[in-house]
Amino acid sequence: MADKIVHCHLSVRGALRWPKRELRGMFRSASTGKLLTADECREVLFDHLAQGHEVIPCGPACEGFDYSGNGCPGHEESPCPT
């Protein structure tokens, strides 16, 4: 039987309630690579909400990721040979 992997996701609305010290550095600028300030991170999160994203992946988006709230649907992983 194959194992199931489920990737982590973050609630956008939940993250918007975090204090500034927890938001600071959550995202990097795509152009410069610098860590964003808390206010810049908040803007990124509001942009996700404007796009209809209730959750975002904690890493690269996996196949079938559901931004409307369910996140990763889970993926079958073949068992390791013993």
Backbone torsions as a table, in degrees:
resi	resn	phi	psi	omega
1	MET	NA	135.0	-178.8
2	ALA	-80.5	147.6	175.5
3	ASP	-83.5	160.5	179.3
4	LYS	-114.9	129.6	176.8
5	ILE	-104.2	133.2	175.5
6	VAL	-123.8	122.1	-179.4
7	HIS	-80.8	149.0	-178.5
8	CYS	-74.6	150.3	174.3
9	HIS	-139.1	166.8	-176.2
10	LEU	-122.6	133.1	174.3
11	SER	-73.5	121.4	-178.9
12	VAL	-64.5	-46.3	-180.0
13	ARG	-63.8	-36.6	177.4
14	GLY	-64.7	-43.6	180.0
15	ALA	-65.8	-31.1	178.5
16	LEU	-66.5	-17.2	177.7
17	ARG	-88.7	-6.5	-179.2
18	TRP	-69.5	150.4	174.4
19	PRO	-69.4	160.6	-177.1
20	LYS	-55.3	-38.3	-176.7
21	ARG	-63.8	-26.8	178.2
22	GLU	-86.3	-25.3	179.1
23	LEU	-78.8	-34.9	-175.4
24	ARG	-55.1	126.0	177.1
25	GLY	82.2	7.1	180.0
26	MET	-66.4	-32.5	-179.5
27	PHE	-125.4	159.9	174.9
28	ARG	-114.9	151.4	173.6
29	SER	-68.1	131.3	179.4
30	ALA	-66.3	-31.0	-176.1
31	SER	-86.5	-38.8	-175.5
32	THR	-106.9	-21.3	-177.7
33	GLY	82.0	-1.2	-179.0
34	LYS	-76.4	149.7	177.0
35	LEU	-67.9	139.9	-178.8
36	LEU	-84.4	153.1	175.3
37	THR	-71.5	169.0	178.3
38	ALA	-59.6	-42.4	-180.0
39	ASP	-65.8	-38.4	177.5
40	GLU	-66.9	-39.0	177.3
41	CYS	-64.0	-40.0	177.7
42	ARG	-61.2	-39.9	177.3
43	GLU	-62.2	-41.8	178.2
44	VAL	-60.3	-44.3	-179.6
45	LEU	-64.8	-41.0	176.9
46	PHE	-64.5	-35.6	176.1
47	ASP	-62.2	-40.5	177.5
48	HIS	-62.8	-43.1	177.6
49	LEU	-61.5	-40.6	179.5
50	ALA	-62.1	-27.8	178.0
51	GLN	-86.0	0.5	-179.9
52	GLY	86.7	13.4	-179.1
53	HIS	-87.1	114.5	174.9
54	GLU	-87.6	-29.8	176.5
55	VAL	-132.0	153.1	175.9
56	ILE	-130.1	150.9	179.7
57	PRO	-70.5	147.7	177.4
58	CYS	-79.6	-10.8	176.0
59	GLY	-138.7	-155.7	176.2
60	PRO	-61.1	141.9	179.7
61	ALA	-64.5	134.1	179.5
62	CYS	-91.6	169.2	179.8
63	GLU	-62.2	128.5	177.8
64	GLY	83.6	9.6	-178.5
65	PHE	-59.2	132.3	-177.7
66	ASP	-106.6	103.7	-178.5
67	TYR	-71.7	-12.9	-176.9
68	SER	-76.7	-7.2	175.1
69	GLY	145.6	-19.9	-177.3
70	ASN	-89.5	-19.1	178.1
71	GLY	69.1	-138.8	-176.6
72	CYS	-72.8	130.7	179.3
73	PRO	-76.9	-10.6	-176.3
74	GLY	95.6	148.3	-176.4
75	HIS	-135.1	136.6	176.8
76	GLU	-73.7	138.0	176.8
77	GLU	-123.0	131.6	178.8
78	SER	-67.3	141.0	178.1
79	PRO	-67.0	149.8	178.6
80	CYS	-73.8	137.0	176.5
81	PRO	-68.4	143.1	-179.7
82	THR	-106.3	NA	NA
